[in-house]
Amino acid sequence: MTTGPDEAARVVVYSKPGCHLCEDAVALVAQVCDELGQAWREVDISGDAELMRTYGEQIPVTFVDGRQHDFWRVDPTRLRRALG
């Protein structure tokens, strides 16, 4: 279940268009969050210079409950455990 910009999401994926690792991460996050009924959202960093500077070399970057959880790849087992 994705959320709007003003809704709370337990999982946030920072990504940018054209990134195949980002596409894979978003698919895994969506699957795990849907299974567990948890809210998530994707943030496109390409339009934000500060986010690009901070995360541009690590994307996709996944946060759970406001804390960095993973980068480059999402481990679905580890994500389930973090959301459990």
C-alpha positions in Angstrom: 0.0 0.0 0.0 1.6 3.2 -1.1 1.0 6.5 0.7 0.6 10.1 -0.3 3.2 12.6 0.6 1.4 13.6 3.8 0.7 10.1 5.0 3.0 8.2 7.3 4.9 5.4 5.7 7.0 2.9 7.6 9.2 2.2 4.6 10.6 4.8 2.2 12.7 4.0 -0.8 14.9 6.8 -2.3 15.4 6.1 -6.0 15.7 7.8 -9.4 14.3 7.1 -12.8 16.3 4.7 -15.0 17.8 2.8 -12.1 17.3 -0.9 -12.5 18.3 -1.6 -8.9 15.7 0.9 -7.8 13.0 -0.9 -9.8 14.0 -4.2 -8.2 14.0 -2.6 -4.7 10.6 -1.0 -5.2 9.1 -4.3 -6.4 10.4 -6.1 -3.4 9.4 -3.4 -0.9 5.9 -3.3 -2.5 5.6 -7.1 -2.2 6.7 -7.3 1.4 4.8 -4.3 2.6 1.6 -5.5 0.8 2.0 -8.9 2.5 2.4 -7.3 5.9 -0.2 -4.5 5.4 2.5 -1.8 5.9 2.5 1.6 4.2 5.5 2.5 2.0 6.4 5.2 -0.5 9.0 6.0 -3.1 10.9 9.3 -3.3 12.5 10.3 -6.5 15.8 12.0 -5.6 16.6 13.3 -9.1 14.9 16.6 -8.6 16.5 17.4 -5.2 20.2 18.4 -5.2 20.7 17.6 -1.5 19.2 14.2 -1.8 21.3 13.5 -4.9 24.4 14.6 -3.0 23.5 12.4 0.0 22.2 9.3 -1.7 23.1 9.5 -5.4 25.9 6.8 -5.1 23.9 4.5 -2.9 20.5 4.3 -4.5 18.2 2.7 -3.9 18.3 3.5 -0.3 15.6 2.0 2.0 14.5 3.5 5.3 12.3 1.7 7.9 10.7 3.8 10.6 12.9 6.8 9.7 16.2 4.9 9.9 18.4 3.8 7.0 17.8 0.0 6.5 19.5 -1.0 3.3 21.1 0.4 0.1 21.7 -1.0 -3.4 19.7 -4.1 -2.7 16.7 -5.0 -0.5 16.8 -8.3 1.4 13.1 -9.3 1.8 13.8 -11.5 4.8 15.6 -8.7 6.6 12.9 -6.2 5.7 10.1 -8.6 7.0 12.0 -8.9 10.2 12.4 -5.1 10.6 8.7 -4.7 10.0 7.7 -7.5 12.4 
